[in-house]
Amino acid sequence: MPIVPLGIDAYRRDDGFIPSARLLNLLLEKDGSGISPDGTLRIERPRLTVLNTLTGKTRGIINDPATNEWLVVSGTTFYRDFAPLTGSITGGNNVAMVTTKFTTAICNGVSAWLEVAGAVVLVAMPDGRNVVDVDQLDGYILLLCDDGRYYWILPGETAVDPLNFATAESSSDAGVAIRRVGDEFWIFGSISIEPWQPTGDPDAPFERSSGRIMAAGCLDRDTVRRFDNTLFWVRDDCNVCRGAAVPEVVSTPAIAERVRKREGAMTAWTFGIDGHQVYVLRIPGQGSFAYDVSTRQWSEFGSIGQTSWEAHVGYDASGVIYAGSVLDGKVWTLAPEGTETLERIVSAAIPITGKPPRNDSLTVGVGCSADTIMRLRWRDGQDDYPDYYEELEVRAPYDLVTLYRLGQPQQPYREVEVSFVGSERIRVAGCIANGAWDT
């Protein structure tokens, strides 16, 4: 019973001159039921449902844990639970936001604002410095400048004291991001990272953590996310890293190649659902790719008719997940029962060595919430995929779908692509060729 390696990764290596593997809008799980011949289930990602539509384009979303209110910047307006506040967050790029029990800080990559008495107020910086990022630790608002200097605003205050600053010391590189993790914060530069920790001294509340400088920079501020008890970011060598004493590379060469070929600034956001902890990286010109901590595998997320997933910002507040559109002011909830229509694709490349065998049949194990249609197409060697699909009916809740007489494959490989488009929720349990499904 030849097992076809269907949908095992999102892998495209153009510079390696090899066939691509598709895993679109699906997450991998270890099969605990025994129904899959390869021991793996492909479960579709959660879906989007429109909650509200605001003015402009969504630029950032967080949740205020003190009030359980959702904070959104869309266009130039700051919203608290979808009620607009007075004031304007200028620019059109994404914003970083953070809350304390005293205020909310917002940064557009050049300037910073604080939420004060129902309005957002521009923070006056010493010497007119640019603020590239914000975070907080122990109630202190931390403002990172583009030269690596950072200022802090004391808890409960709304103005910067020009003397309350320190500077990243290990390198003279540009400041990119500042992010709290646990009881410390990291300053990300373009070629280095410095962890800092509190001192308990009100006159000098923070100090650099001795002996922990990392010779690894950061490409884009909005790829740095606090996630799975550490930090994830895209390093200056185009690899996605997980924070540790020595940063751990979690990307594949295929993802690194896509990062290298990006066509703009990257963004990322994270969520968790049903045991899957997912870091979603949007790479302009390449697509949106999701790293699942539970499986250490990458898949691709997408929206129909677009090159990337439309949800480019989002926030997970204890399992309640909001996301925002890269195109307009839509704010969605994200859940398995969402209303978004999905295309789901899995593919495989099977090497053909020696005398080409016959391909008498191909069987796919499918589960679905309602009867649906499975689309299947294939190609050999250097041929293109045909413009049409073979369409086969699938019966709910689970079915074995077989296509017969695929013809003799040609060297060096046969590629097979299986896809579904519609509102039905699906899972794919695996694929076999020229044999009976006897698991």
Phi and psi in degrees as a GROMACS rama.xvg file:
@    title "Ramachandran Plot"
@    xaxis  label "Phi"
@    yaxis  label "Psi"
@TYPE xy
-66.3378  123.56  PRO-2
-91.1554  127.645  ILE-3
-89.8367  127.273  VAL-4
-75.676  72.0054  PRO-5
-86.8639  124.87  LEU-6
60.5544  55.5701  GLY-7
-101.578  -6.32713  ILE-8
-174.763  161.594  ASP-9
-97.1114  101.604  ALA-10
-136.553  114.092  TYR-11
-135.51  118.707  ARG-12
-123.16  80.5904  ARG-13
-57.9654  -39.4157  ASP-14
-76.6938  -5.20376  ASP-15
-99.6554  -7.36774  GLY-16
55.9969  52.1763  PHE-17
-131.388  158.975  ILE-18
-66.4578  150.578  PRO-19
-83.3701  154.555  SER-20
-115.01  128.104  ALA-21
-103.172  137.142  ARG-22
-145.398  84.1847  LEU-23
-104.733  124.482  LEU-24
60.1462  30.4001  ASN-25
-134.418  148.83  LEU-26
-117.439  147.45  LEU-27
-90.745  144.302  LEU-28
-137.741  146.989  GLU-29
-68.3056  131.248  LYS-30
-76.9503  114.334  ASP-31
-95.9598  0.232743  GLY-32
-99.0545  -22.264  SER-33
88.3844  8.45076  GLY-34
-86.0008  -17.2887  ILE-35
-95.08  129.663  SER-36
-66.8346  -22.5352  PRO-37
-105.973  7.9984  ASP-38
75.0671  14.3662  GLY-39
-131.505  138.356  THR-40
-107.754  145.182  LEU-41
-111.172  107.663  ARG-42
-107.013  134.342  ILE-43
-69.4519  149.442  GLU-44
-66.7911  162.935  ARG-45
-64.8643  161.023  PRO-46
-111.869  158  ARG-47
-89.2643  143.533  LEU-48
-133.01  127.286  THR-49
-64.64  128.242  VAL-50
-104.115  -39.8451  LEU-51
-160.763  159.037  ASN-52
-128.99  118.677  THR-53
-104.139  175.228  LEU-54
-78.3712  136.921  THR-55
83.5636  -159.148  GLY-56
-107.977  138.089  LYS-57
-65.054  131.185  THR-58
-118.29  -13.1226  ARG-59
-179.472  147.5  GLY-60
-142.567  132.529  ILE-61
-143.128  172.981  ILE-62
-117.028  136.216  ASN-63
-88.3987  106.894  ASP-64
-65.9821  -22.3038  PRO-65
-70.4888  -32.6269  ALA-66
-118.384  -8.7896  THR-67
57.5611  30.6802  ASN-68
-96.9283  148.18  GLU-69
-94.2319  133.868  TRP-70
-112.365  126.414  LEU-71
-133.503  137.144  VAL-72
-107.994  120.869  VAL-73
-133.522  130.244  SER-74
62.0671  -127.322  GLY-75
-108.241  11.6035  THR-76
-105.195  138.187  THR-77
-98.6867  126.346  PHE-78
-115.011  137.216  TYR-79
-114.161  114.088  ARG-80
49.3416  44.2295  ASP-81
67.8761  12.1919  PHE-82
-100.117  123.825  ALA-83
-72.9475  141.696  PRO-84
-99.5264  157.717  LEU-85
-68.5692  144.134  THR-86
112.497  166.802  GLY-87
-133.379  129.744  SER-88
-96.483  101.177  ILE-89
-70.5073  170.149  THR-90
87.4817  177.139  GLY-91
-128.208  -3.23509  GLY-92
-82.1271  171.961  ASN-93
-64.0676  155.448  ASN-94
-115.296  151.198  VAL-95
-97.8579  140.23  ALA-96
-137.748  150.139  MET-97
-152.306  146.894  VAL-98
-116.126  150.713  THR-99
-126.355  179.678  THR-100
-72.2038  -8.03583  LYS-101
-103.092  -33.4345  PHE-102
-163.598  175.637  THR-103
-118.712  136.885  THR-104
-111.748  139.482  ALA-105
-129.693  140.191  ILE-106
-137.108  131.513  CYS-107
-100.232  10.9556  ASN-108
95.8109  -8.07658  GLY-109
-131.344  -40.2753  VAL-110
-132.097  167  SER-111
-129.037  150.372  ALA-112
-130.55  154.947  TRP-113
-120.899  146.111  LEU-114
-83.3332  118.231  GLU-115
-135.977  116.517  VAL-116
51.4492  50.3224  ALA-117
77.5426  15.7319  GLY-118
-142.241  162.555  ALA-119
-105.86  130.639  VAL-120
-121.661  130.383  VAL-121
-64.0888  133.984  LEU-122
-83.6449  125.158  VAL-123
-81.0609  117.207  ALA-124
-96.7306  142.075  MET-125
-56.2656  136.189  PRO-126
58.1808  20.519  ASP-127
64.3526  29.8745  GLY-128
-65.1784  150.172  ARG-129
-82.7723  137.987  ASN-130
-105.531  122.118  VAL-131
-99.3986  -19.8963  VAL-132
-161.101  159.894  ASP-133
-136.599  151.279  VAL-134
-158.494  -172.295  ASP-135
-144.486  153.764  GLN-136
-148.309  125.799  LEU-137
54.92  33.3985  ASP-138
87.3174  -11.3168  GLY-139
-78.4231  129.738  TYR-140
-82.6464  127.9  ILE-141
-107.292  127.173  LEU-142
-119.449  111.506  LEU-143
-92.0248  132.652  LEU-144
-99.2963  165.098  CYS-145
-71.6916  -11.9942  ASP-146
-98.7423  8.2503  ASP-147
94.8353  -9.03026  GLY-148
-77.3507  144.019  ARG-149
-129.56  146.998  TYR-150
-112.189  157.8  TYR-151
-127.268  144.46  TRP-152
-105.504  127.412  ILE-153
-62.5269  148.723  LEU-154
-53.3921  128.454  PRO-155
87.863  -10.7868  GLY-156
-96.1733  165.242  GLU-157
-128.614  9.59493  THR-158
-131.999  153.452  ALA-159
-89.7742  126.163  VAL-160
-81.5316  122.267  ASP-161
-56.8974  -19.0393  PRO-162
-89.438  -9.89983  LEU-163
-90.636  78.4408  ASN-164
-149.723  161.966  PHE-165
-147.915  170.528  ALA-166
-134.108  137.291  THR-167
-56.0714  130.56  ALA-168
-106.172  -20.3175  GLU-169
-77.3925  -24.6795  SER-170
-150.895  156.473  SER-171
-94.0467  22.2594  SER-172
-74.826  167.393  ASP-173
-71.8519  146.111  ALA-174
-74.1856  133.43  GLY-175
-116.061  -46.3865  VAL-176
-154.302  154.242  ALA-177
-132.137  130.09  ILE-178
-146.939  129.016  ARG-179
-76.237  142.467  ARG-180
-145.309  120.238  VAL-181
63.6482  -129.319  GLY-182
-104.355  28.9047  ASP-183
-145.069  174.949  GLU-184
-135.392  153.102  PHE-185
-111.627  137.007  TRP-186
-102.139  117.41  ILE-187
-94.8249  122.977  PHE-188
-105.258  -176.162  GLY-189
-72.9845  -23.6418  SER-190
-134.769  5.52443  ILE-191
-151.173  163.854  SER-192
-135.343  134.028  ILE-193
-123.897  121.367  GLU-194
-80.5947  139.596  PRO-195
-125.313  154.609  TRP-196
-138.638  156.053  GLN-197
-72.2277  152.387  PRO-198
-109.042  -22.089  THR-199
85.0303  -3.55225  GLY-200
-94.6678  114.264  ASP-201
-63.2903  -22.9869  PRO-202
-82.5472  -26.6497  ASP-203
-141.276  77.6654  ALA-204
-70.2917  -13.6576  PRO-205
-136.695  150.255  PHE-206
-143.257  154.513  GLU-207
-70.5524  139.053  ARG-208
-75.013  118.138  SER-209
-66.4914  137.097  SER-210
75.1182  16.6834  GLY-211
-122.751  21.0531  ARG-212
-68.0195  137.072  ILE-213
-113.799  128.763  MET-214
-86.5045  63.7739  ALA-215
-151.513  126.01  ALA-216
-98.5435  -164.73  GLY-217
-136.394  135.121  CYS-218
-79.7703  -46.6155  LEU-219
-139.968  135.314  ASP-220
-53.7749  -44.353  ARG-221
-80.4493  7.47059  ASP-222
-91.6978  -11.415  THR-223
-83.9794  117.79  VAL-224
-135.428  137.439  ARG-225
-78.3034  121.274  ARG-226
-163.012  136.038  PHE-227
52.5634  44.8284  ASP-228
65.7028  20.3393  ASN-229
-155.133  -160.364  THR-230
-119.249  142.925  LEU-231
-117.696  145.535  PHE-232
-163.167  168.635  TRP-233
-98.5213  118.984  VAL-234
-76.0196  165.769  ARG-235
-67.6315  -11.6895  ASP-236
-97.8766  14.6658  ASP-237
79.1978  7.21699  CYS-238
-92.8622  143.783  ASN-239
-84.3031  129.441  VAL-240
-121.113  153.532  CYS-241
-112.453  133.858  ARG-242
-67.776  137.037  GLY-243
-165.382  178.633  ALA-244
-54.0894  -41.3761  ALA-245
-117.52  115.354  VAL-246
-52.2064  134.373  PRO-247
-97.1875  126.079  GLU-248
-76.7353  125.317  VAL-249
-111.402  -7.31193  VAL-250
-84.7413  159.82  SER-251
-95.6992  165.415  THR-252
-56.2467  -31.4014  PRO-253
-65.1693  -41.5583  ALA-254
-68.6356  -42.4314  ILE-255
-59.9752  -38.4305  ALA-256
-63.906  -41.1966  GLU-257
-65.0516  -40.0875  ARG-258
-61.4519  -43.3586  VAL-259
-60.9047  -31.2715  ARG-260
-96.1497  15.0934  LYS-261
-59.9285  157.028  ARG-262
-118.939  23.3715  GLU-263
169.993  -174.973  GLY-264
-70.7406  137.842  ALA-265
-90.9876  154.622  MET-266
-133.592  159.581  THR-267
-148.237  153.383  ALA-268
-150.071  169.387  TRP-269
-135.078  153.742  THR-270
-156.908  165.333  PHE-271
-132.899  140.036  GLY-272
-157.288  131.885  ILE-273
50.7831  42.9266  ASP-274
85.4368  -6.4257  GLY-275
-95.0451  123.235  HIS-276
-108.398  115.649  GLN-277
-121.931  128.159  VAL-278
-104.94  114.66  TYR-279
-103.993  117.951  VAL-280
-109.445  121.477  LEU-281
-97.507  120.327  ARG-282
-114.098  102.697  ILE-283
-54.0337  134.119  PRO-284
83.4979  -9.46338  GLY-285
-121.312  -35.0359  GLN-286
131.091  -174.331  GLY-287
-114.303  130.705  SER-288
-130.033  137.94  PHE-289
-116.7  124.087  ALA-290
-97.761  123.974  TYR-291
-100.777  113.806  ASP-292
-60.6106  -33.9669  VAL-293
-67.9313  -32.315  SER-294
-110.994  -13.3321  THR-295
60.2396  30.4195  ARG-296
-115.212  156.188  GLN-297
-106.936  140.693  TRP-298
-131.851  170.089  SER-299
-106.333  136.274  GLU-300
-110.223  138.395  PHE-301
-149.473  164.405  GLY-302
-116.774  143.341  SER-303
-59.6238  130.214  ILE-304
82.7399  3.76885  GLY-305
-127.674  158.614  GLN-306
-83.1251  -15.3806  THR-307
-135.551  172.717  SER-308
-73.4034  132.089  TRP-309
-65.4158  -26.8319  GLU-310
-76.6607  102.726  ALA-311
-107.547  -13.1049  HIS-312
-133.386  155.707  VAL-313
-177.473  173.895  GLY-314
-155.485  138.672  TYR-315
-111.057  112.704  ASP-316
-109.69  89.7504  ALA-317
53.7669  44.7501  SER-318
93.1732  -11.5311  GLY-319
-93.33  117.319  VAL-320
-116.608  125.576  ILE-321
-113.344  149.959  TYR-322
-142.827  156.602  ALA-323
-127.153  153.726  GLY-324
-84.5726  143.738  SER-325
-80.2456  -12.0069  VAL-326
-100.158  -34.3336  LEU-327
-154.582  -159.311  ASP-328
-93.2062  17.8293  GLY-329
-66.1927  135.743  LYS-330
-118.893  128.856  VAL-331
-114.236  159.936  TRP-332
-95.9193  155.551  THR-333
-123.625  119.841  LEU-334
-159.251  157.78  ALA-335
-56.4008  -31.432  PRO-336
-92.0598  20.0444  GLU-337
-64.9504  170.775  GLY-338
-97.8062  -6.00531  THR-339
-58.5075  135.721  GLU-340
-85.067  129.726  THR-341
-116.08  145.969  LEU-342
-102.77  129.518  GLU-343
-120.69  130.608  ARG-344
-131.678  136.229  ILE-345
-131.164  144.433  VAL-346
-141.268  167.505  SER-347
-150.752  150.386  ALA-348
-117.489  124.693  ALA-349
-111.525  116.703  ILE-350
-65.9654  140.924  PRO-351
-112.873  108.765  ILE-352
-119.165  152.185  THR-353
68.2102  -152.729  GLY-354
-71.316  124.183  LYS-355
-59.2158  129.686  PRO-356
-81.8666  168.459  PRO-357
-77.1598  150.417  ARG-358
-117.354  84.3787  ASN-359
-75.2039  -28.2526  ASP-360
-159.174  159.856  SER-361
-141.635  124.872  LEU-362
-120.112  131.645  THR-363
-119.335  132.333  VAL-364
-89.3356  121.975  GLY-365
-128.639  138.089  VAL-366
-115.994  146.162  GLY-367
-154.373  154.183  CYS-368
-78.482  -20.1067  SER-369
-155.723  161.672  ALA-370
-52.3633  140.552  ASP-371
-147.577  -175.099  THR-372
-120.104  129.868  ILE-373
-99.312  131.956  MET-374
-105.634  137.51  ARG-375
-138.979  136.739  LEU-376
-146.748  163.372  ARG-377
-150.124  162.849  TRP-378
-149.197  159.454  ARG-379
-120.9  145.639  ASP-380
52.6478  -122.477  GLY-381
-100.799  12.7807  GLN-382
-70.0548  158.376  ASP-383
-87.8207  158.412  ASP-384
-63.1412  144.29  TYR-385
-67.1709  159.064  PRO-386
-75.0069  -14.9219  ASP-387
-110.477  161.423  TYR-388
-116.063  150.604  TYR-389
-80.334  127.639  GLU-390
-110.605  130.356  GLU-391
-128.574  139.818  LEU-392
-74.7726  141.978  GLU-393
-123.197  129.337  VAL-394
-95.5792  135.59  ARG-395
-78.2676  153.019  ALA-396
-88.5087  -12.6078  PRO-397
-152.865  151.216  TYR-398
-155.866  155.907  ASP-399
-107.526  117.808  LEU-400
-108.911  121.715  VAL-401
-121.296  133.502  THR-402
-112.136  132.398  LEU-403
-105.584  156.872  TYR-404
57.2824  65.7075  ARG-405
-83.1535  -4.80244  LEU-406
86.5984  172.076  GLY-407
-80.0042  123.947  GLN-408
-71.013  158.238  PRO-409
-114.905  145.878  GLN-410
-64.687  154.162  GLN-411
-92.9793  -10.644  PRO-412
-159.19  160.852  TYR-413
-113.995  130.474  ARG-414
-103.635  136.55  GLU-415
-123.838  134.792  VAL-416
-126.736  128.796  GLU-417
-116.311  134.386  VAL-418
-145.408  159.359  SER-419
-139.086  139.347  PHE-420
-131.855  126.163  VAL-421
154.529  -172.803  GLY-422
-90.5228  -14.0601  SER-423
-69.0085  138.452  GLU-424
-81.1512  138.938  ARG-425
-135.006  161.178  ILE-426
-139.785  150.732  ARG-427
-117.604  125.296  VAL-428
-94.4729  -13.4073  ALA-429
145.397  -176.23  GLY-430
-150.994  139.226  CYS-431
-131.639  155.421  ILE-432
-121.312  139.372  ALA-433
56.9037  36.6119  ASN-434
-160.254  167.277  GLY-435
-85.0815  144.191  ALA-436
-79.7485  100.399  TRP-437
-121.658  27.7724  ASP-438
